Amino acid sequence: MERSTIHLTSRMQRIMKNAEIEARNSKSDVLQPAHLLVACLKERTGVLGEIGLKCHIDVNEIRALVTGRNKVGSSTNCSFFGI
């Protein structure tokens, strides 16, 4: 299988870095979509950033889903997305 290189924009690099920080802060071994969502909303640029500026989205509620404080959320372990 041939290895390919993925080039990320500086914005995407910041989002991935912030998502990893979110994952660590939530004591998660898995980078979950909620971590990416929070990182995108914190970026304040691009489409999700604009949504975050125009709509009230409680980032703490999203974090609660990841950390299990909210019974609606659940987590899944997957070696492909470990950090």
C-alpha positions as CSV (number, residue, x, y, z in Angstrom):
1,M,0.0,0.0,0.0
2,E,1.4,3.3,-1.0
3,R,1.7,6.1,1.6
4,S,0.3,9.4,0.7
5,T,1.0,12.8,2.2
6,I,-1.8,14.9,3.5
7,H,-1.3,18.7,3.4
8,L,-3.3,20.7,5.8
9,T,-3.9,24.5,5.7
10,S,-2.7,26.5,8.7
11,R,-6.3,26.8,9.8
12,M,-6.8,23.1,9.7
13,Q,-3.5,22.5,11.6
14,R,-4.8,24.9,14.4
15,I,-8.1,23.1,14.5
16,M,-6.5,19.7,14.8
17,K,-4.1,21.0,17.5
18,N,-7.0,22.5,19.4
19,A,-9.1,19.3,19.0
20,E,-6.3,17.3,20.5
21,I,-6.1,19.7,23.4
22,E,-9.9,19.3,23.9
23,A,-9.5,15.6,23.9
24,R,-6.7,15.7,26.5
25,N,-8.7,18.1,28.7
26,S,-11.7,15.8,28.6
27,K,-9.4,12.9,29.6
28,S,-10.3,11.1,26.4
29,D,-8.0,8.6,24.7
30,V,-10.0,9.1,21.5
31,L,-10.3,12.2,19.3
32,Q,-14.1,12.5,19.0
33,P,-16.2,14.5,16.5
34,A,-17.3,16.8,19.4
35,H,-13.6,17.7,20.0
36,L,-13.3,18.7,16.4
37,L,-16.6,20.7,16.6
38,V,-15.4,22.6,19.6
39,A,-12.1,23.3,18.0
40,C,-13.8,24.6,14.8
41,L,-16.1,26.8,16.8
42,K,-13.2,28.2,18.7
43,E,-11.3,29.0,15.5
44,R,-13.8,31.8,14.7
45,T,-13.0,31.6,11.0
46,G,-14.6,29.6,8.2
47,V,-18.2,28.4,8.1
48,L,-18.4,26.9,11.6
49,G,-16.6,29.9,13.1
50,E,-19.3,32.2,11.5
51,I,-22.0,29.9,12.9
52,G,-20.4,30.2,16.3
53,L,-20.4,34.0,16.1
54,K,-24.0,34.3,14.9
55,C,-25.6,31.5,17.0
56,H,-25.4,30.9,20.7
57,I,-23.8,27.5,21.0
58,D,-22.8,26.4,24.5
59,V,-19.4,24.8,24.1
60,N,-19.7,23.6,27.7
61,E,-22.7,21.5,26.7
62,I,-20.7,19.9,23.9
63,R,-17.9,19.2,26.3
64,A,-20.3,17.6,28.8
65,L,-21.4,15.2,26.1
66,V,-17.8,14.0,25.7
67,T,-17.0,13.8,29.3
68,G,-20.1,11.8,30.1
69,R,-21.7,14.4,32.4
70,N,-24.6,14.4,30.1
71,K,-26.4,11.0,29.8
72,V,-27.2,11.5,26.1
73,G,-23.5,11.2,25.1
74,S,-21.5,8.0,24.8
75,S,-17.9,7.3,23.8
76,T,-16.4,4.7,21.6
77,N,-12.8,3.5,21.7
78,C,-11.2,3.1,18.3
79,S,-7.5,2.6,17.7
80,F,-7.6,4.5,14.4
81,F,-8.4,7.8,16.2
82,G,-6.3,7.6,19.3
83,I,-4.2,10.5,20.4
